[in-house]
Amino acid sequence: MASNPPIAKIDVKFIFCNLTKPEQRILISLEILRFNDIIILNCTENMNNGKTYTYFSSLPGILPHKYDYVMKADDDVFIRLEPLALSLKPLPRVDLYYGFVIPCASMNPFVEYMSGMGFLLSWDLVEWIGESDIPRKEMFGPEDKMVGKWLKMGRKAKNRFSNKPAMYDYPGTNGKCSHELIPETVAVHRLKRWDHWSHVLEFFNVTKQVL
């Protein structure tokens, strides 16, 4: 029986700065050997002191080929890759900035910036971050807000898309950024507890095939 072609080719990687402990080096080396799903950057582990800049600016020199898009996501977010890929199909593949626009009540992707829960840039913007002096001089501060600032200063990202209500914070965790789980979900953020993860995985039948 012929199978349908994949909607998109998506590679998922976990991003670390330089490893500092022997046990980290051993365990993460085993993970890399088994799954090849980790990239180690030349930086000190941090959230708002340049890791996001190092991530985007390093990728053109690290990755074996160009991608249409690159996404950065928090580790407390559940991303549904098929709905994500489908949502990108009608959108431009250049000068694109995609995510969940802040402030939470806004539907206008040009007002502020995309939340750090998970935002996506087209490959040309990733290359620009690595080449431009603007991000290099503005690395320190809330990482999602800084990316929005870079793009504004560089007059970039003329194509923007805020995927609300498909991206949101877990119900009850963050005021107007939160709402109940919905079938068309692309990303659920602020999964800080095991029962939150269990609820989300059960809602989307993630474990149905393995139970």
Backbone bond lengths (Angstrom), bond angles and torsions (degrees), N, CA, C in turn:
res aa  C-N    CA-C-N  psi(-1)  N-CA   C-N-CA  omega(-1)  CA-C   N-CA-C  phi
1 M - - - 1.463 - - 1.529 108.97 -
2 A 1.305 117.01 129.38 1.467 120.97 179.79 1.514 110.05 -74.62
3 S 1.311 116.26 139.77 1.460 121.15 177.58 1.518 109.64 -100.66
4 N 1.330 115.32 155.27 1.456 119.77 178.61 1.519 109.84 -70.62
5 P 1.336 117.60 144.81 1.467 119.49 177.28 1.520 110.45 -65.44
6 P 1.323 118.24 150.98 1.467 120.54 179.64 1.523 110.92 -63.48
7 I 1.321 115.63 148.57 1.462 121.26 178.92 1.520 110.31 -66.84
8 A 1.333 116.04 -38.33 1.465 121.04 -178.28 1.516 108.70 -159.77
9 K 1.310 115.77 158.16 1.468 120.62 171.63 1.525 107.22 -96.69
10 I 1.317 114.98 118.53 1.465 120.73 -175.95 1.520 109.15 -124.38
11 D 1.322 116.55 125.79 1.458 121.96 174.05 1.520 108.73 -106.09
12 V 1.327 116.65 131.21 1.463 122.49 179.31 1.522 108.75 -109.32
13 K 1.319 116.43 126.66 1.458 121.87 179.99 1.532 110.04 -130.25
14 F 1.323 116.00 145.52 1.456 122.11 173.11 1.528 107.52 -100.69
15 I 1.328 115.88 134.58 1.459 120.79 -170.52 1.530 110.85 -109.78
16 F 1.334 115.50 123.93 1.462 122.14 177.11 1.524 109.64 -121.62
17 C 1.329 115.31 150.72 1.462 119.44 164.24 1.531 107.98 -84.14
18 N 1.331 116.59 -177.16 1.467 121.01 -175.78 1.529 111.60 -51.00
19 L 1.309 116.50 135.61 1.456 121.68 179.32 1.517 109.37 -78.94
20 T 1.332 116.41 138.83 1.463 120.50 -173.76 1.523 113.77 -116.66
21 K 1.328 118.27 -10.67 1.459 120.88 -176.59 1.533 110.00 -119.61
22 P 1.338 116.94 142.69 1.475 120.01 -179.83 1.519 112.99 -56.39
23 E 1.338 117.23 -40.77 1.461 119.09 -178.75 1.536 111.72 -66.40
24 Q 1.340 116.12 -31.80 1.470 119.29 175.16 1.520 110.44 -63.37
25 R 1.323 115.63 -45.58 1.463 119.47 -177.44 1.524 111.11 -61.70
26 I 1.334 116.96 -39.56 1.463 120.42 -178.90 1.524 110.68 -69.41
27 L 1.321 116.45 -52.59 1.467 120.04 -174.44 1.522 111.83 -67.03
28 I 1.325 117.10 -40.59 1.461 119.52 -178.66 1.521 110.32 -73.14
29 S 1.323 117.82 -31.93 1.472 120.19 173.88 1.522 110.99 -61.76
30 L 1.326 117.21 -40.72 1.461 121.06 177.14 1.525 111.27 -64.37
31 E 1.327 116.01 -40.55 1.470 120.42 177.71 1.524 110.82 -62.07
32 I 1.323 116.35 -43.04 1.467 120.43 179.67 1.529 110.85 -64.28
33 L 1.332 116.60 -43.45 1.463 120.29 179.31 1.529 111.33 -62.20
34 R 1.328 116.18 -38.07 1.473 119.92 -175.86 1.521 112.26 -81.03
35 F 1.339 117.43 -43.28 1.465 119.61 -170.30 1.537 114.02 -120.78
36 N 1.328 117.93 -15.29 1.471 121.05 -177.77 1.526 111.40 50.48
37 D 1.325 116.59 45.77 1.464 120.68 -174.70 1.532 113.04 -119.52
38 I 1.343 117.13 20.53 1.468 120.79 -178.20 1.517 109.79 -128.57
39 I 1.339 115.29 137.44 1.463 122.75 171.71 1.521 107.65 -117.79
40 I 1.329 116.69 129.81 1.468 121.73 178.17 1.527 108.32 -107.85
41 L 1.318 115.59 121.33 1.460 122.17 -177.63 1.518 111.03 -97.54
42 N 1.301 116.08 158.61 1.462 121.91 177.77 1.526 109.01 -86.53
43 C 1.325 116.22 82.45 1.463 122.03 -179.59 1.522 108.52 -160.81
44 T 1.316 116.38 171.35 1.457 122.29 173.10 1.516 107.84 -95.89
45 E 1.329 116.75 134.02 1.459 120.39 -174.68 1.530 110.90 -54.97
46 N 1.331 116.42 130.29 1.465 121.87 -178.82 1.522 108.57 -163.79
47 M 1.324 115.29 170.98 1.456 119.72 176.20 1.527 111.21 -109.50
48 N 1.327 116.35 -46.18 1.462 120.70 -172.93 1.527 113.81 -119.94
49 N 1.326 116.57 20.39 1.463 119.91 -178.86 1.530 112.33 -121.14
50 G 1.320 116.06 38.79 1.450 118.91 169.98 1.514 117.18 110.95
51 K 1.338 118.91 -5.70 1.466 119.32 -177.80 1.527 111.71 -62.95
52 T 1.331 116.68 -40.18 1.462 119.15 -179.15 1.520 110.95 -65.74
53 Y 1.327 116.62 -38.74 1.469 119.30 175.69 1.533 110.01 -63.32
54 T 1.327 117.17 -46.05 1.462 120.77 179.75 1.519 110.77 -60.46
55 Y 1.317 116.23 -40.43 1.465 121.58 178.91 1.528 111.27 -58.36
56 F 1.312 116.89 -59.25 1.462 119.51 -176.12 1.530 112.00 -65.90
57 S 1.317 116.82 -43.03 1.469 119.40 -175.41 1.530 112.08 -69.47
58 S 1.336 117.92 -24.78 1.462 121.52 -178.35 1.521 113.43 -83.17
59 L 1.322 117.19 -24.89 1.462 119.85 -169.59 1.528 114.85 -59.97
60 P 1.342 120.03 -42.52 1.468 117.78 -179.88 1.527 113.60 -58.30
61 G 1.336 117.33 -28.61 1.454 120.83 178.98 1.518 113.94 -89.43
62 I 1.334 117.36 -12.62 1.466 121.92 -176.49 1.523 112.40 -101.07
63 L 1.309 115.67 -44.52 1.463 119.93 -173.06 1.529 111.06 -73.63
64 P 1.317 117.21 145.93 1.476 120.39 -175.49 1.522 114.31 -73.54
65 H 1.321 117.17 -16.02 1.461 120.64 179.52 1.526 109.27 -156.96
66 K 1.307 115.88 169.30 1.460 120.72 178.24 1.531 109.88 -76.88
67 Y 1.320 114.85 153.06 1.457 122.15 173.55 1.530 108.53 -117.61
68 D 1.315 116.57 162.34 1.463 118.83 172.69 1.522 110.24 -69.86
69 Y 1.331 115.83 -41.85 1.465 121.50 -176.66 1.528 110.31 -139.82
70 V 1.328 114.50 156.43 1.468 122.00 171.13 1.519 107.23 -129.27
71 M 1.325 116.21 134.98 1.466 121.07 179.86 1.509 110.02 -118.09
72 K 1.320 115.59 145.36 1.459 122.56 170.97 1.523 106.76 -116.84
73 A 1.336 117.18 130.78 1.464 120.37 -179.42 1.517 110.53 -136.86
74 D 1.327 115.92 150.28 1.461 121.64 174.94 1.525 110.04 -71.25
75 D 1.340 116.11 163.00 1.468 119.07 -179.53 1.528 112.46 -86.08
76 D 1.344 117.91 0.76 1.460 120.55 175.97 1.530 110.68 -110.05
77 V 1.330 115.99 29.72 1.463 120.80 179.45 1.523 109.41 -121.88
78 F 1.329 116.09 138.69 1.454 122.94 174.47 1.524 107.68 -101.34
79 I 1.340 117.12 119.77 1.460 121.81 -177.90 1.522 109.15 -111.55
80 R 1.310 115.84 130.69 1.465 122.29 176.42 1.533 107.61 -96.67
81 L 1.312 115.64 106.65 1.460 120.67 -168.03 1.524 113.19 -67.79
82 E 1.319 118.12 -37.76 1.465 118.85 -179.10 1.527 111.71 -65.74
83 P 1.347 119.65 -49.49 1.467 118.35 175.21 1.526 113.20 -61.12
84 L 1.324 117.38 -33.77 1.463 120.13 176.06 1.526 110.21 -60.96
85 A 1.328 116.69 -49.62 1.463 120.44 -179.51 1.523 111.44 -61.74
86 L 1.316 117.42 -41.81 1.467 121.04 179.35 1.523 111.70 -63.96
87 S 1.332 116.69 -36.84 1.465 119.59 179.78 1.523 112.27 -68.78
88 L 1.335 116.56 -22.75 1.460 120.47 -179.49 1.523 113.10 -86.00
89 K 1.321 117.49 -19.38 1.467 120.83 -174.09 1.530 113.55 -54.04
90 P 1.342 119.67 -43.20 1.470 118.41 -178.23 1.527 114.14 -85.81
91 L 1.323 117.57 -0.36 1.464 120.68 -173.58 1.535 111.49 -95.00
92 P 1.341 116.90 158.28 1.466 120.41 178.18 1.525 111.47 -63.66
93 R 1.324 115.55 154.97 1.467 120.85 177.76 1.525 111.52 -103.94
94 V 1.299 117.23 8.68 1.463 121.47 175.65 1.522 109.27 -132.33
95 D 1.346 114.63 149.01 1.457 122.40 176.01 1.533 112.07 52.81
96 L 1.336 116.43 37.93 1.466 121.59 -175.95 1.531 111.48 -106.88
97 Y 1.316 114.90 134.57 1.466 124.87 177.37 1.524 105.86 -128.28
98 Y 1.337 116.80 116.56 1.467 122.22 -167.36 1.517 109.19 -130.82
99 G 1.333 117.45 140.10 1.454 120.08 175.83 1.510 112.44 167.60
100 F 1.334 115.08 -140.67 1.464 124.40 -179.17 1.519 106.40 -120.49
101 V 1.331 117.00 107.08 1.462 119.58 -172.00 1.530 111.35 -72.19
102 I 1.324 114.47 140.71 1.461 123.43 172.16 1.524 107.38 -100.57
103 P 1.351 120.09 139.05 1.463 128.42 7.22 1.528 113.57 -74.63
104 C 1.331 114.72 162.89 1.458 120.88 -172.00 1.525 113.15 -57.63
105 A 1.326 117.13 -37.75 1.465 119.99 -175.83 1.526 112.94 -78.13
106 S 1.319 117.61 -10.89 1.464 121.55 -174.80 1.526 111.53 -79.80
107 M 1.331 115.28 145.23 1.457 121.39 171.76 1.525 110.81 -112.99
108 N 1.330 116.69 5.17 1.464 122.06 -175.75 1.524 110.17 -98.53
109 P 1.328 119.12 107.81 1.468 120.92 -176.03 1.527 114.04 -70.34
110 F 1.330 118.14 -6.78 1.454 121.09 -178.12 1.530 112.60 -99.00
111 V 1.321 117.76 0.38 1.468 120.13 -175.30 1.523 111.87 -78.22
112 E 1.339 118.00 -54.28 1.470 120.59 -175.70 1.530 110.69 -126.90
113 Y 1.333 117.29 -105.87 1.463 121.54 -174.54 1.523 109.13 -151.32
114 M 1.327 116.27 167.52 1.461 121.33 -179.59 1.522 110.80 -88.67
115 S 1.303 115.85 136.05 1.461 122.58 -178.93 1.522 111.81 -57.71
116 G 1.335 114.57 145.92 1.456 120.89 178.05 1.509 114.30 -68.14
117 M 1.333 118.89 -6.41 1.470 120.26 177.08 1.530 110.32 -53.00
118 G 1.340 115.51 -38.19 1.447 121.33 178.84 1.511 110.33 174.93
119 F 1.324 117.11 112.75 1.461 119.62 176.23 1.519 109.20 -131.02
120 L 1.316 114.99 154.96 1.453 121.85 -170.84 1.527 109.89 -126.96
121 L 1.328 115.42 140.14 1.457 122.37 177.33 1.521 109.90 -123.64
122 S 1.323 117.06 143.05 1.457 119.90 172.13 1.525 109.06 -69.81
123 W 1.337 115.57 157.89 1.462 120.80 -172.26 1.528 112.81 -59.06
124 D 1.321 118.20 -35.73 1.465 120.18 179.83 1.520 111.85 -62.07
125 L 1.340 117.18 -33.62 1.466 120.07 177.46 1.528 111.05 -73.10
126 V 1.320 116.81 -35.21 1.470 120.20 175.22 1.527 109.79 -61.17
127 E 1.325 117.08 -44.89 1.470 120.73 178.04 1.523 110.96 -63.70
128 W 1.314 116.74 -39.79 1.471 120.44 179.37 1.521 111.35 -62.02
129 I 1.333 117.65 -41.05 1.466 120.79 178.92 1.524 110.25 -58.44
130 G 1.317 116.90 -40.01 1.459 120.31 -179.91 1.513 113.95 -72.65
131 E 1.325 117.67 -23.16 1.463 121.57 -175.40 1.530 113.75 -99.83
132 S 1.309 117.80 -27.10 1.466 121.93 -171.57 1.532 112.08 -83.95
133 D 1.320 115.87 147.72 1.462 120.61 173.68 1.522 112.21 -77.49
134 I 1.330 117.44 -17.68 1.470 119.86 -176.40 1.524 111.64 -61.45
135 P 1.328 120.80 -55.88 1.470 119.68 178.77 1.526 112.68 -63.49
136 R 1.323 116.51 -36.19 1.461 120.68 -176.87 1.528 111.59 -60.95
137 K 1.324 116.81 -31.14 1.461 121.56 -178.64 1.528 112.75 -94.01
138 E 1.335 116.88 -2.60 1.468 121.06 -176.97 1.528 110.07 -133.26
139 M 1.326 116.74 53.22 1.463 120.55 -173.11 1.521 113.67 -85.89
140 F 1.325 118.17 -26.01 1.462 120.99 -165.38 1.520 111.78 -103.20
141 G 1.323 116.01 126.56 1.453 122.92 -178.60 1.517 108.83 143.69
142 P 1.333 118.02 178.33 1.464 120.81 179.57 1.531 110.59 -51.93
143 E 1.331 116.44 118.36 1.464 120.19 -165.43 1.517 113.82 -61.15
144 D 1.327 118.09 -38.36 1.466 118.48 -179.93 1.526 111.55 -70.28
145 K 1.327 115.35 -39.40 1.462 119.93 178.28 1.526 111.14 -65.26
146 M 1.338 116.43 -37.19 1.466 120.06 -179.55 1.522 111.41 -66.71
147 V 1.330 118.08 -38.51 1.462 120.18 177.90 1.529 110.04 -62.00
148 G 1.332 116.54 -43.80 1.449 119.74 176.14 1.522 112.25 -59.91
149 K 1.337 116.47 -38.24 1.463 121.49 178.69 1.525 110.99 -65.72
150 W 1.346 117.29 -43.34 1.468 120.37 178.59 1.523 110.60 -56.91
151 L 1.321 115.34 -48.03 1.463 119.90 -175.72 1.527 111.19 -65.66
152 K 1.322 115.77 -36.95 1.468 119.96 178.00 1.519 110.50 -67.03
153 M 1.334 116.59 -46.00 1.465 120.25 -179.72 1.523 111.68 -64.37
154 G 1.326 116.90 -35.29 1.456 121.10 -179.08 1.516 113.97 -87.43
155 R 1.338 115.21 0.80 1.472 121.11 -177.04 1.522 110.88 53.74
156 K 1.312 113.40 45.63 1.455 121.47 -179.75 1.537 110.66 -107.76
157 A 1.329 115.32 178.01 1.466 122.80 175.95 1.523 111.75 59.69
158 K 1.313 114.88 53.98 1.468 118.90 175.98 1.525 111.16 -70.65
159 N 1.324 116.30 -19.73 1.466 121.57 174.03 1.526 108.48 -102.20
160 R 1.321 115.34 116.46 1.469 119.66 -177.93 1.519 109.81 -133.69
161 F 1.339 114.67 146.22 1.460 119.51 -179.14 1.516 109.20 -145.80
162 S 1.337 115.90 120.44 1.457 121.22 175.81 1.523 108.31 -102.93
163 N 1.325 115.96 115.29 1.462 120.24 -172.24 1.527 111.69 -90.77
164 K 1.310 114.57 66.83 1.469 120.81 172.77 1.530 107.86 -101.17
165 P 1.318 118.61 142.76 1.468 129.58 5.09 1.525 114.18 -90.40
166 A 1.342 119.00 12.26 1.468 120.81 -173.79 1.525 113.20 -72.24
167 M 1.332 117.44 -18.03 1.461 121.98 173.68 1.524 107.48 -115.92
168 Y 1.346 116.91 134.44 1.463 119.43 -174.22 1.520 110.36 -169.04
169 D 1.332 115.28 168.01 1.457 121.45 174.16 1.522 109.56 -86.79
170 Y 1.315 114.89 151.49 1.467 121.19 -179.10 1.528 110.41 -53.74
171 P 1.334 117.67 143.34 1.462 120.80 -176.35 1.523 113.57 -49.76
172 G 1.322 115.32 129.10 1.455 121.68 174.56 1.505 116.28 80.26
173 T 1.345 118.63 6.15 1.467 119.27 -175.61 1.522 113.85 -99.96
174 N 1.340 118.56 -18.17 1.468 117.47 -172.28 1.525 112.99 -157.30
175 G 1.319 116.38 51.78 1.455 121.28 171.96 1.518 113.83 53.09
176 K 1.336 115.79 -127.25 1.464 121.45 -175.18 1.529 113.14 -70.72
177 C 1.326 117.67 -10.36 1.471 119.92 175.66 1.523 111.81 -81.75
178 S 1.335 116.48 -10.37 1.468 121.74 -175.38 1.523 111.32 -106.21
179 H 1.319 115.59 149.65 1.465 121.27 166.15 1.516 108.24 -158.86
180 E 1.306 116.80 174.28 1.454 121.08 -177.70 1.527 111.22 -64.32
181 L 1.317 116.50 156.14 1.461 121.35 177.04 1.522 110.29 -61.95
182 I 1.341 115.86 138.76 1.460 120.63 -178.92 1.535 109.75 -131.29
183 P 1.333 117.99 150.90 1.472 120.68 -175.90 1.520 114.25 -59.70
184 E 1.342 118.11 -31.84 1.466 120.88 -176.58 1.522 113.48 -85.05
185 T 1.307 117.76 16.23 1.464 122.97 -177.58 1.528 112.94 -56.88
186 V 1.336 115.09 136.66 1.466 122.91 168.75 1.525 110.15 -102.14
187 A 1.340 117.54 -41.82 1.469 120.62 -178.25 1.519 110.91 -149.90
188 V 1.340 115.26 137.31 1.466 122.69 173.04 1.522 107.80 -118.51
189 H 1.321 116.61 126.05 1.463 123.32 -173.97 1.528 110.62 -109.40
190 R 1.317 115.43 166.82 1.473 124.89 177.56 1.523 112.53 66.73
191 L 1.319 115.56 42.26 1.456 120.29 174.06 1.524 107.95 -88.19
192 K 1.311 114.59 84.92 1.469 121.13 -172.97 1.529 112.62 -94.29
193 R 1.335 117.44 -13.61 1.451 120.60 -174.02 1.526 109.94 -127.36
194 W 1.339 115.01 152.67 1.460 119.38 -179.16 1.516 112.17 -61.34
195 D 1.354 118.65 -35.93 1.459 119.80 179.89 1.524 111.49 -68.23
196 H 1.350 117.30 -29.47 1.463 120.12 174.62 1.531 110.01 -65.79
197 W 1.333 115.55 -46.76 1.460 119.34 178.35 1.530 110.72 -60.35
198 S 1.326 117.20 -43.99 1.457 121.86 -179.09 1.522 110.93 -60.39
199 H 1.335 116.37 -43.57 1.462 121.58 179.57 1.526 110.70 -60.79
200 V 1.332 116.33 -46.21 1.462 120.84 -177.94 1.525 110.98 -66.06
201 L 1.321 117.53 -46.68 1.460 120.95 -178.71 1.526 111.63 -63.49
202 E 1.320 116.46 -37.67 1.460 119.89 177.86 1.532 110.82 -69.58
203 F 1.327 117.45 -41.03 1.465 121.60 -178.63 1.526 110.96 -59.08
204 F 1.332 116.52 -40.15 1.461 120.69 -177.28 1.537 112.97 -96.53
205 N 1.332 116.86 11.61 1.474 122.71 175.79 1.530 112.11 56.18
206 V 1.315 116.63 35.31 1.462 120.41 -176.84 1.518 111.54 -64.04
207 T 1.319 116.94 -36.39 1.468 120.97 -175.00 1.524 112.25 -96.43
208 K 1.314 117.69 5.30 1.466 120.65 -174.89 1.517 113.15 -56.02
209 Q 1.348 117.42 -38.26 1.465 121.53 -175.17 1.525 113.41 -80.76
210 V 1.327 117.11 -11.22 1.468 118.39 -176.41 1.506 113.80 -113.24
211 L 1.322 117.97 -6.25 1.457 120.93 -179.82 1.521 110.59 -87.22
